[in-house]
Amino acid sequence: MARSTCIKCEGHLFELAEHDPGGFAQHKYNLVQCSGCGTVVGAVDYYNLGTLIHQLAEKLGVPLDR
């Protein structure tokens, strides 16, 4: 299997860093960045929609695992 490598420093460890563009808390997202040098290699949603849907369904008493 291929090993992910940072294009800047050739490191192999990555982390999520919360980003709040311009102080708009409702538009937060997570940046995937190199743990060594901080180079951003991607971005993902801040909120996990699958988890939110399951929590809402549970509160409403709707089974999702039929």
Secondary structure, 3 states (H helix, E strand, C coil): CCCCCCCCCCCCCEEEEEECHHHCHHHCEEEEEECCCCCEEEEEECCCHHHHHHHHHHHHCCCCCC
